[in-house]
Amino acid sequence: MDVLSSRSPKFWTFLICLMFGLLVIVAAFSANQVRSQQFASSYENMFRQDLQVMLRAQTGLTQQALLTVNLLKEHQQLTQILTDAAKIGQNADSAASLQAAREELHQIIQPYWQYLQQQGVKLLHFHLAPNAFTLYRAHRPDFHSDILADVRPLVMAVLRSAQPQTGLEVGRHGLGLRAVVPLMVDGKVIAAIEVGYGLAGLIKVEQNPLAAAESVENNMALLLHKSLLPVMTTELRESFNLETQTSWLSEDTLLNQTKLLSLLPQRIEKPMFMLLESESKQFLVSLQPWAQFDQTAAENRVVLLSWHDMTNIAQQRASNDLFIYMIWLVILVVGVLLVFFISNKLQTSTAAMLTEQQRDLRWSQQKLNALFELSPDAILLNRLSDGVYLDANPAMTQLTGYSFDELKKLSYFDLTPQVYAQQEQEQLRLLHETGRYGPYRKQYRHKNGELVDIELRGVKFLSPTGEEMIWSTISDRREVMKLDRLKQDFISTVSHELRTPLTSVNGSLDLLLSGAAGDLPAKAQKLLAIAVKNNKRLITLVNDLLDMEKLSQGKLAFKPEHINSQSLLQNAIEHNLPFAELHNVSLRLGQNVDVALYIDSDRIQQVLTNLISNAAKFSPQESDILIHSELKPHALRIAVTDQGRGLTAEQISKLFSRFSQLDNTANREQPGSGLGLAISREIMLQSGGQIGVESEVGVGSTFWIELPLAEKPEQAAQSKRILVIEDDADTAFTLKELLGAAGYFADVAHELKQAWLLLQQRHYDLITLDLNLNGESGTEFFLKIRDSAEFSKIPVLVISAYIEQGKLLLNAIAHTIDWLEKPVNTDMLTTKIEYLLSQSRTKLTSARILHVEDDEDIVAIMQMQLEPKFHYHQAGTLAEARAKLRSNRYDLVLLDIGLPDGNGWQLIPDLQLSHAKVPVIVFSAQDVSVNQRNQATAVFGKTKVEPTALVEQIGQMLGVK
């Protein structure tokens, strides 16, 4: 790779041009191969057509010969003469009698013979059985009476088999196609009629239609092997053009004018075609062997030959090939030049782009270096394997007191006190699992020995060599810590130094106003009233500051209790009525919904007091303030409506911020601390509720809060019936008494058979089961219950001395099951039974789901899909989720990780305390580590699973389709 990377641009240009040229050559070669295959295919097609023509010629001539001889056989007078001649031939003195038969045959045959000669018939013989005695030859009437048994196998085959036969035979007068039919009398062959055709003329006749239809010159000829010449007459042998270099002979003049015969193989045993060149001409030659009668293919000495003059086609192909080669050459040259041009252009543009990128990179490096050097936070580069410092900015040297050269000799662990060892390991674990660590607060040891408070954040990455590195940013928290201490000191001062004197001042002023020091002048009373008013304002401000600080740090205690909404609103009106009368406004209770709430009533009263007092301060005199409530899905909305000036959108956006003061005349007339609504917002968030406002300028405002509904009270336990399966009589009696004292009806079964009968006779809400029952298996009985459709959903409490083995066997497949180890604790028994019964009721009615999510769009989508099947509750913050978990019991929690007031994982300890066995599904866009994944039942990424699939998974977990 290094050798290739060091090559010059010219090398790469040459290599690209070479590869393109090779590609064009390969393409040209492939195209030529395709064209050659196409030509070869066209030759094969012509060969198949020639074979069809030659086979058609063979078949036609054979059928013509058979037809001719069969027509002669049908001549009754002729057959009668042959029948008589056959009888005469059996006598010893038959020569004179046969002569008479010949004369009769001659009279009949001669007219036929003259016609048949015109049709190409060369011989017409009549033979007598059984030894092929020649009775009559039409072409030589005077030559007869010879016996042909030894020289005419075709005739003898017909006389023996009594079947017509055709075939080629070579005689003194050349090659002929013979057709012989037997003449039978009383099932016995008595004679045979033979017709012979000369093939040379007939072949010419057969080929004429083909020659007229072909687009190229085509001819057909009959070939004889030179081994057949000795049997022919001298005159016939001399008619062939004999050449020593060829094994095949033909009477065809056109064929003899070529050199084709000399190019043919000595043996032709099967159909074949050849491309031959003779005297600057190219021929396509098709060969069809034509076996002689009673000969094998190896002995074949007669061939039908068809040839086409392909010279023009070959020349046209050569011309086309040359043209195509020229085109490919042009493509090659033009393509190489084009590739060379494009490559040069690309190299030029690439070089320019690289120059620009290098300039941008230098500029980017300069900016990053400037930020690196000028950053007020320390920036540090470490190697993960050993913690060695590789780079640091000046802020790092100022923070630690070490120069960069000194830092390079130290490691990450040299600056960190040993007390942080465990926390360091945890951060390293996070770094390995998530690629990040922090924010993480600890201390560095300064060069002078001082401990410096810092906060670190870091990210892991790979160097070009593959080493793991860490970029860290370190913030100096000394100033922040100093400010925190100042704030704490201020709060402490406010709490301890201001509250006490303010209380004393307030008490003293009240005493003076009440006349404890005697009567005061009217002017003094007015001044004291002003002092009391402003002193109370100061006390309110101090209390608000302290409450705000406690709320922001989560230190304000909440004590939820069950309360109905009707009494909550009535108390709010009663407490705030004097303030309303002071401002000459009326408080009126409007439409109200009375529901159960589980809240800290004092904190909610504080919120309602703030809303009602604000409405009273900013409402016109003699106007009404309406306090009303309405039921929302899973929440109660309480609203306070006034008839004041209303608020603009800009004012509403700042309304719940700390120290928010409305910039208008009315606000200056009614001063306040600006913390009331901010405190109200924090209280509502930590109570699991919400706060908001709807307002229209010139009409008025409606401030509202929403509080989660309390869970409906459970049904009385007295109606529940429990089946106790226990073989020990004392234990069974004790359990029955304990359950009766707790308000349950209990039946006892000492055997599994008895238990099964009781289950079929009565309805039971719960079963307590011992796993070892006098040799019987409680485990098998449990599996039998779960496999039964009728009893599968009954909760089971296993009470046994050997629960660990049972858990191993049943936990993987069990649902609605709990465990209690002997000896039985009374409180634990009732607690577990109540838990199992509550689980069972939930699953049999409708499961309750808590969705902890602050994204309104996702909430709307999930609520739309879950509400038809489940009771859907939603919390947008950790505080709201904790409040709902305290006041409700849920069957499943759907949890987001990133929340406005913290990390969703912080909710897991609360779930383990109050909802130990409730499934937790994490549905978040954040990455989850292996350890975190183990804390949840299931984990789904928001971008990796559709809400419908998530709803289906929830349904499967809760057993709802």
N, C-alpha and C positions, 0 to 999 in steps of 0.2 A: 504493500500500500504506500509506503514511503517513496518507493521508486516511481510509482504512478503520480503521486502528488507533486513530485519535483519536475514533471515534464512541462515543457513550454507550451504556450497556446498554439504555435505552429504544428507541434506534434499532434495535438488533439484535432486540429483542423484536417491534417493529413489522414489521421485515423478515421475520422467521420467520413471523409470523401472515399477512402478505401472501402469502408463498410458499405457505403451506399452503392459503390460500383459493384461490389460482390453481390449485393442484393439484386441489382438490376440483371447481372449475369445469370444468377440463379433463376430469376423470374423468366428470362428469355429461354433458358434451357428447359424449364418446366413447360412453357408454352409450346416449345418445339416438340417436346415429348407428347403433349396432348394432341398436337396436329398429326404427328406420326401415328398415334393410336387411332385417330379418326380415319386416316388413309388406310391403315391396316384393316379397320372395320369395314370400310367401303370395299376393299378387295375381297374380304370374306363374304360380303353380301353378293358380290358378282360371282364368286365361286359357287355359292349356294344356288344362285339362279342358273348357272351353267349346269350344275349337277341335276337340277330339276329338268332342264331341257334334255340332257343326255338320257336321263332315266325315262323321260317321256318318249324319247326316240326309240329306246330299247323296247319299252312296253308296247308302243304303237306298232313297231315292225313285227314283234312276236304275235300280237293279236291279229295283225293283218294276215300273217302266214297261217295261223290256226283257222281263221275265218275262211281263207281260200280253200284249204284242204277239207274243211268240214262241209263247204258247199259242194265240193266234188263228191264227197261221201253221200250226200243226200240225193245224188242222181241215181234213180232206181235202176235204170237200164245198165248203167255203169257198174253198180254193185252186183247186179245179176250176172254180168259177164265175169266179174272177178270170182263170184261164187262158183260158177260153172268151171272156170279155169282152175280153181283150187281142187275141185273134184277130179278133173282130168289129170291134174299134176300128180295125183296119187297113183295113177296107173303107170305101168312100166313103159308102155308105148304111148307116149303122150306128146311127142314133139309135133306131129302133124296136127293133132287136135288143138294144141296151144297156139299154133300159128293162126288158126282160124279165129281164136279169141283175140289175138293181137290185132288182126285186121279189123275186127269189129270195134276194138278199143280205138284204133287209129281213126276210123270213120267218126267216132263220137268225140274224141279228144281234140282233133286238129282245130276245129273252130275255137274251142276254149283256149287252146295253147297259143294261138295267134293273139288272142286278147290278153292272156296272162303275160306274154312276153312284153307287151306294151306297158304293163304295170310293174315290170322289174323282175318277173319270175324267170329264173335261169334254168330250172330243171323241174320235171314232173315225172315221178317214178311210180310204178305199181309193182309191189313185191308180194310173193307168195310165202306163206308160213310153211315149215317152221324155220328154214335156214336162209331167209331173205333171198329167195330165188327171184331174179329180175324178170318179170313178165314183159314189161314195156317201159321204154324211155321216150318221152314225147319229143325231146330235142334230138334224139338219135334212134329212130324206130328200128333201124337195122341192127342195133347193138343191144343184144338181150341174152337171156338164158344163162347169165353168170350168177354165181352164188356169192353173197356179200357178208356171210356170217362172221368172217374174220376181220373185215375191213370197215364195217358200218355198225358201230356200237349203238348209235342212236336208234337205228331201225330194229336191231335185235332187242333193245330195251323195250320198245313198243310191243313187239311180237310176244315177248315173255310176260310183260306186265298187263297187257291189254288196256293200257292207258295212253292217251295222247301225250306226246313229248315234243318240245322245241329245244333248239340249241344251235350253237355255232359248230361248223365242221370245216376243216381245211382239206380241200381235194386238189386234184390236178388242175382244175380250172379256177382255183383261188378259194377265197373265203366266202362261205354262204351261210345264210340263216335257214335252217331246216325245220319243217313242221311235219310230223308224221302222226297219222291217226290209224287205229286198228279197225279192221272190218271183221265182225263177229257173226257167226251163225251157230245157233243152238248153244250159246255161251262159250264158244270156242273161237279163237282167233284163227282166221283162214288167210288173211291178207293184210297189207298195209299200204296206204296211199301217202306219198312223200312229195312235198312241194319245197323248192329251194329258191331263195331270193338272193340276188347279188347285192351286197350291202353298199358298195361305193356310191352308186347312183341314188339309192334311197336315203343315205345320210345327207346328201346335198339337198334333197327335197325337204327333209325334216328341219334343216337349219334355216331355210329361207325366211319363215315368219320371225324368227328371233333376230336375224340380221336386219330386217326392216325396222324393228322396234328399238334397237339399241342405238345409243348416241355415239358409240365408238365402234370401230371396225371389228367385226366378230366373224369367226369361221369355225367350222366343225369338220373333223376328218377322222378316218378310221386308221389305226396304226396296227401293223403286224410285226411280230418279232422275226428277226432274220432267220431264226431256227426253223421257221415254217417253209422256207423257200425250197428245200429239197423235194417236197412232195408235189410241187407245182410243175407245170410244163415249162419247157425252155423259153418259149415265147412269152409266157407270163412272167417268168423270172426276169427276163430282159426288160420288161416294162417298168421295173422299179429302178430308181436311182440308187445304186449300191455304193455305199461309202463305208470304208473299213472302220471309221471312228464312231459309227453309230450302230446301236443294236435294234433300232426301230425303223420300219419302212412304211411309206405311204404313197398312194397313187395321186394324192392331192398336189396339184401343180404349185399353188400358192405356198403351201407348206414347205414343199421341196426347195422353193426359192430362198428360204430362210435357213439359218443354222440351228433352228430350234431342236430338230431331231437329235442332233449331236450333243445337245445339252441335257437330254432326258436321262434318267437313271436306267440301269439295265433291267431292273425289276420294278414293276408297279403292281403292288399287291392290294392297295386300298385307294379310295378316292382321295385326291390331293390337288393342291394348286401351287404354282411356282411363278415367281417373278423372274423373267429371263431377259437378257439383253443380247441382241443379235444385230450386227451391222448398224450400230448407232440408234437402234430402235429398242424400245422396251415393250415386252409382251407379258400379259397375264395369261398363263396356261393352266387350264383345268383338265384333270385326267380322271377318267372313269373306267376301271378295268371291266372287261366283258369276258367272263370265263367261257371256254369251250365246253361242250357237253362232256360230263363225267370227268372234269379236271378240277383241281384245287386252286386256291388263290396263289400258292407258291409256283404253280405250273402255268399261270396265266400268261398268254402270249398274244392277246388281242386287247386293245385299249381304244376307247373313244376319247378324242382330244378336241377341246374347244379353246381357242385363243383369241385374245383381244389385243389390238395394237394400242398400247397405252402411252405412246410416245408424246402425243400432244398434251395428255393429262400430266405426264411427268414433267414436261417442259413448263407447263403452266404452274405446277407446284414449285418447281425450282425458282421460277420467276417470282412467285408469291413469297417464297422463303427469303429470297434475296431482298425483296421489298421490306418484309417484316424485320429482317436483320438490320436493314438500314434504319428503320424506325427505332429499334432497340438501341442502335448505336447513337442515334440522335438523342434519345432519352438519356442514355448513359452520359454523353458529353454535356448536354444541357443541365442534367440533374447534378452532376459533379460540380459544374460551374456555379449552379444555383446554391448548392449546399456550401460550397466554398465561400460564396458571397454572404449567405445568411450567417455562416459561422463567424466570419470576420466581423459582420455587423453586431452579432450577439456578443462577441468578445469585446468589441469597442464599447457597446452599451453597458456590458457587465463591468468592464473596467471603470467606466464613468460612474456607474451605480455604486460600485465598491468604494470608489474615491469619495462619493457623496456620503455613503454609509459610514466610512471611516471618519469623515469630518463630523457627521452627526454623533458618532460614537464618542469621538474626542470631546465634543461639546457636552454630551450627556455625562461623560466621566468628569468633566470639569465642574458641571453643576452638582453632581453627586459628591464630588470631593469637597466642593464648597459647603454643601449641606453637612457632610461628614465632619468637616473641620469646625463649622460654626454652630453645630447642634448643641443646645444647652444640656441635652441628655447625653449621657455617656453611651457610646456605641462600641461593641466589642465583638471580635471574631475569635472563636475558639475551635480547636479540633476536638471532636467528640470523644475520640478514643482515649486521649490522655489529658484533655482539658488545657493544653498549652495555648497561651495567647499568641495569636498570629497578627492581629491588627487592632488598633484602638485609636480613638480620636482624642483631641486635647482635653475634652471634658472628662474623659476617663482618668487622665493623669491628674487633673485638678481634684477629682473626687477621691482618689486613693492616695495622692501624694507621691506616687511612683512615676518615674519617667518611662517612656515606652521601652527603652532598652532594658530597664529593670523589670518591667512587666513581662517581657518575653522570657525572662529567666524564671518566672513564676508560673503557676498553673491556677486553674479556676478554684481549686480547693485550698490554695495557700491563703486566699483572702477571706475565706468563709470560716467563721468560728465552728468548732466541733459540735456545738449545741444544735446546729441546723442539719446535722448529718441525716437524720430520718426524713426531714422535709426535702432535702436535696434528692434523696433516693426516690421519693414520690414524684418530684418534678422530672427526674430522669425517666421514670416509668411513663409519665404522660408524653414526654418528648419522643420516646420510642414508639408509643402506641398511636399518637395523633400527629406527630411531627411538630408540635408546638408545646410550649410550657408557659406558665404564668397567666395573669399577673400574680406575682409571687413576692411577698415582702420578707425581707431578712436584713441582715447587717453585714457590711464589709469592715474588715479591720484596716484602718488607715495606717500609713507608714509610721505615723507617730504613736500608734497604739490605740487611738480613739476608735470607737465603734460608730459607724456611719449607717443610719437608717436609709434603706434603698427599696425600690420596687423594680422587679425585673420582668421582662417579656422576651421570649426567644422563639426562633424558628429553625428547624433542621433542614439542610439541603446538602446536595452532593457536589463536590468539586469536580473539575474536568478529569481528574485522575480517579474519581470514584470514591474518594474519602468523604466521610460524613462530617459536616461542619455545622457550627451554630452561630447565627447572628443574634446578638442580644442587645436590647436597649435597657439602660439602667437610669432610673429617675432618682434624683436626690430628694429624699423625703424629710430632710431635716427642717426645712422651712414649713412644710405641711404639718409635721409633728408639732412644731412650735406654735403654729396657728391653731391646731387642734387643742393643744394645752391651754392656749389663751382663751379659746372658746369654752373649754370645760371650766376654766377658772372663772370666766364671765358668768357662765350658767350657774356655777356654784355660788358666785357672789350674789347673783339675782335670787337664787333659791334661798340662801341662808342670810344674806346681809340686807336684802331689800324687803323680803316678805315679812320678816319680823317687825321692822319699824313701820312698814306700811300698815300692818295689822294694828299696831299700837296707835298710829296716827288716826286710822279709820275709827277705832273704838273711842279714842278721846274725842274726836269730832262728833261722833254720834251722841256721846254723853253730854257734851256741851249743848248740842241742839235739843236734847231731851230735857234740859233744864237742871241737870245734875249740879251745875255750879251757880244756879240761880237764874233769874230772868236776865236776858240779854237784850240790848237795844235792837231795834228792827234792822238797822244797818249792819250790826255785827252778825245777826242771824243770816242775813243775805250773803255776807262774806263767807260765813261758815258753810252755808249750803253749797256755794261755789267750790269751796275747798273739798267738801265731801264728794261732790260730783267728780271732780278731777282726780281725787285720790282713788275712787273706784275704777275710773278709767285706767289709771296706772296699774292697779292690781290686776285688772282684766288683761292688760298688755303683758304683764309679767307672767301670768298664768298661761296665756296663749303661746308666749315664747317657749316656756318650758314644755308645754304639751306638744308643740311642733317639733321640738328637738327629740322628745321621747318617741314620737310617732316615726320620725325619719330614721331613728336607730332601732325601731322595733322593740322599745323598752316599755311602752305603755301597756299595762295589763288589761286584758279583756276577760270579763266573767260572764259568759253567755248563760241564759236561763230561758225557760219556756214562758212565753207571754202572748196574750192575744192582742191583735192590732187595735181593737176597739178601746181597750184600756190605755194603750200606748198613746193614741191620739187625744183621748180625754185628758190624760195627765199633761200632755204638751200644751193643751189649751189652758188648763188651770194654772200651770206654772207661768205662762207668758201673758195671761190676761192683765195683770197689773201694768206690765210694760206697754201693752196695747192701749190701755186706758190712758196712760200717761201721754201717748201720742194721738189720743182722740180717734182711734180706729177700733173697729169691731172684729172679733174673731168668731168665725162661723164654721161649724162642722157640716160639711157637705155629704155627698153620697159616700158611703163607707162599706167596705167588705171586711167582715170579721173572720180572720184566719189565725192559725197558730204560727208563732215565730219563735226561733231559737237564737236570741241575740243578747248582747250586753245592753240592757235597756237604758242605763245611765249614759252610755256613750251615744246611743241613738237619740236620746232626749237632748244631749248636747248639740247634735246636728240639727234637730228640729227647732231647738231654741234659737240657734243661729239663723236659720232660714226665716222663722217667724219674726224675730227681732229686726232683721234686715227689711222684711216686707213692711213692718210697722214704721220703721224709720223713713222709708222712701215712698210711703203711700200718702195720698191726699187725706186731709182730716175728714172725719165722718164717713170714710169709705170702709168697705168690707174686705177682710182677708179670709179667703176660703181654704180650709184644710180638708182634703178629701183623699180617697184611696180607690184603687181599682186593681183587679187581679190580672196579672200577666202570666204567660207560660212559666211556671215554676218560680214565680216571684210576685211580690206585692209592691205596687208603686204607690207611694205617698207623695202628694203634691201640695204645695203652698202657692196659691194664686193671689196676686195683688193687682191693684188698679193704678200702679205708678206710671212713671214716664216711659218705661221699657228700656231695652238695651240694644245697641247696635251689634253687628256681627264682630266688629273689631273689639268692642268691650267684652263680649262673651268669650273671645279667644284668650283674654288675659284674666278672666274673672277668678279662676281657681289657682292663680299663681300666688306665691308668698308676697305679702306687703302690697297686694294689688289695691290701688285706690282709683275710683272712677273720677276722671277729670271733668267734673261738671259742678255747677253751683249747688245742686242738691246734696252732693256728696260732701262738699265743704261745710254745709250746714249741719250734716250729721257725721261727724268724724268718727273713725274707728282705727283699729290696729292694722287692718288689711290682712289678718291671718285667719279670720273666722272660716272663710270658705275653703282655704287651703287645708286647715285642720279638719274640716268636715269631709273633704275629699279623702284624706288619709284614713279617717275613721271608717268611711264606707268601704274603701278598698280592703282594709284589714278585717272588716266584718263580712266580706264576701258579697258586698252589694255594689251599687253604682249611684252616681249623682250627676245631675245635669240640669239644664235650663232651656226653656222655650220662651222667647220674648218677641214682642213687636213694639217698635217705637211708637209712643203715643197711646198705646192700648194697655200695656201692663206686662208682667212676667209671671211665669210659672216655674218655680224651682221644684225639682222632684228627686226622690231617692227610691231605689229599688232594693228590697230586702229578700233574701232567699226564704222559701217556705220551709217550715219544720216538717220532719217526717211524720206521717200519720201514726197515731199510737197503735201499738201491736194489739191483736186480739187477746182476750183473756186466755190464760194457759189452762184453766180448769176444764175446757172442752177437749183437750188433747188426750189421746189414748196412746200408751206406750207398751210395746211387747218386750218383756225382759226374758232373754234366753240365757239361762244359767243353770248348770247342773248341781252346783253346791247349794243346798237348801238354806243354810244360814245366810250366805251371800245374797241369794235371791230374795229372802225375806227382808234383809236390810235394805236392798235396792227398792223394793216395793214400798216400804215404809218411808224412805227418803223422798221418793217421787210423789207419794200421797201427801206428805207434808208440804211439798212444793206446789200442790194443786193439780197434779196430773193423775189420771186413772191408769193403773198398771195391771197387766196380766202377766203371769209367769209361766214359762215353758221350760221343763227340765230336760227335754229331749227334742231333737230336730224334727222328728215326725210329729210330735205334739205341736211344735211351733208352726209347722206348715199347715196343720189343720186349723189352728187359730187364725192364721193369716187369711185362709179361705172363708172363715166364718164371720170375721169382724174387720172393720177398717181401723188401721193403725197409722198414727202420724209419725212414729219413730220406733226404731228397734234398737235395743241394747244387746250386744252379742259377745259371748265368750268364745274364743277361738278353739279351746280344748274342752270337749264335752264328753268325758268318759269314753274315749276312743273314737268319737265322732269328730269330723272336721268342720269347724265353724267357717273356715276359709271356703270350702266347697259349697256350704250353705249360702254364703254371701254371693258367690259367683252364680249360684242357681237363682237367687233373688234378682240379681242384675240382668240375667238373661231372660227373665220373665217380663213380658210387656205390662202385666198388671201391677207388679210390685217393684219395678226397676227404679222408680223415683222416690221410694221411701228412704228418708235419711237413716244412716246406721252409725251408732256410737259403739265402737269396739272397746269393751271393758275386759282387760285380760292382763295376766302377769307376763305375757310374752308378746308384747306389741311390736317389738323391733322386727321379728321375723314376719309378722303379719304385714307390716308396712312395706317390706321388701317385696312381698307377694302381691299386694293389692293396690298400693299407691299409684302404680302406673296406669291402672285401668279403672280406678274408683272415682266416683263423684258423689258429693253430698255425704262425706264420711269424715269422722273425727275419731280420736284415740284418747283413751283414759286408762292409765296404768293402775293396777291394784296395789295397795289398798285404796279405796275410793274416798276422795275428799268431797264433802257435801257441797261446798260452795262451787268447786270446780265442776261437779256433776251438773248442777243446775245451769251454770254458765254455758257449758258446752251444749246442753240440750236446747237452751234458748237460741244459741247461735245456729245450730243445725236446723231448728224449726224456722228461724227467720230466713235462712238460705232457701229452704224448701218452699216457703210461701212466695218468696221473690221469684223463683224459677217457675212456679205454677201460675203466677199472675203475669207480671210484666217486669222485666229486669230494669234496674236503675243504672244509668251510665253518667259518669262525670267526665266532661270533656274540658280539659285545661288547655285553652288556646286563646291568644289575643288577636289573631287575624280574623276580622269580621267576615271576610268572604269565605274562608274555610269553615268558620262556625255556621254560616248560613247553609253551606252545602251539606255538611255533616248533619245538621239539625233536620234539614229537609228529608234526609234519607233514614235517619235513626228514629225520629219521633213516631212514625207509624207503628213501629215494633216495640220501642222501649220508652221508659221515662228518661228524657234527655235533660241533663243539667249542664250548665256551662259556667266556667270561671275563667276570667281573663288574666288573673294575677295569682301569685303564690298565696298572698294573704286571703284573697277571695276563696281559693281552693281549700285552704286550711279551715276557713270558717264553715264551708259547706261540708267538709269531712267531719267536723265536730257536731254538726246538727243533723246529718243525714247518714244513712248507710247505703253504700253503693255496691253493685255486683261487678262492675268493671270500670277502670279508669283509663281514659284515652288522653295521653300526656304529650304536650309539646315541651321542647327543651328550652328554647329561647323565650323568656317571658320578661315583661317590663321591669319586674322587681326582683329578678334573680334567675337562677338556673333550675329547670324542672326537676333535675335529679335531687334537689334539696327537699322535694316533697316525699321521696321514698321512705325516710324514717317515719314521717307522720302516717303514711299508709301502713307501714309494718306495725305500728302501735294500735291503730284503730280499725284497720281492714287487712288483717294479716294474710288471709288467703284469697284476696280479691285479685283477679288478673289485671296486669298493668301492660297496656300496649303503648309503646312509644311511637308517635307519629310526628316526625320532625324533619327539617331540612338539614340539621347538623349531623356531622359524622359521630358515630358511637364506637367507643373502644370495646375490647373484649370483656373487660371487667364490668363496664356499664351495661353491656348487653345481658350479662348474667343476672343483673338486678331486675330485668323486665321479663314478662312472659313472652312478648314478641316485639320486634322492632321493624318499622316500615319507614322508608324514606318518602318524603312528600312528592318528590319528582319521580319515584320509582314504582309507585302503586296507585291505581285509580281508587277514588273514594268508594265506588261500588264494590270493588274487590275487598277493600278494608271492611265495609259493612258486612259483607258475606263472611269474612273471617270472624268478626265479632259475633255474628249469629251462631257460627259453629261453636265458639267458645262457650256461649251461654245456652246452647241447646235450643235455639230458636231458628226456624226455617223462614 
